[in-house]
Amino acid sequence: MRRMRRFFLLCVGVTSLLACWLVAFVVLFGLLVRAFGLWVLIGIPLVPALLMLAAWLILPFVDEVEPDGGPLLYVLAGSGCVAVAALWVAGVTADLAGAQVYHARFGEQTTAVVSWVDPVRNEYGNVTETWYYVVDPTTEEHLGVLAQEPANGTAEGDRVEVSVDPRGWMPPVPVDRLGWTTVPTAILVCCFAAVVLAALAVVAMALVTWVARVTPRHGTGSL
């Protein structure tokens, strides 16, 4: 009965790892596309908290069924490597096309006016990127900083067609930068699927290891 409880806690720990990866991706996504908000600030301390919770739930089971190490520990380490690699690939994809993927599905197109063009310079004084602040021409409501730069030559006072997030979670994107989002969407889905499969591999190996330890004892009537 105690081992069954340990196995259940391991499954909860693996679920916590999945939640940790998802929160880490959301925070990374928000930082990369400048979608700053309360959800990003809450997510930053939530990532290590979920990671520590997962370790606290998983490691006792591993220590009990594999005190000297074994396949379960290797699968757990391999799954961690898969999760880190998937987070890196997802982060690169989000940096290149994350905002476009989001707006292609949830954005609403409207006309905005560039209210301010702010060139961002590095320590050497060179312009590394330019931030374009846009407002609604009717209500003069501040819509945020464009997640992607508009066409070359866009200046203050120019009108641009943008996609805005009605929920206010994401910064606007120029309509002409939405482009083709099938490939980046597929990459993001594959990254999440890889993490889920890695988590299922941990649970499956834990179950096999657990059954292998319990079965001999069951045969001798010592359960």
Helices and strands as residue ranges (DSSP letters): H 2-32, H 38-65, H 71-106, E 108-121, E 127-135, E 142-145, E 159-164, E 173-174, G 175-177, H 182-220
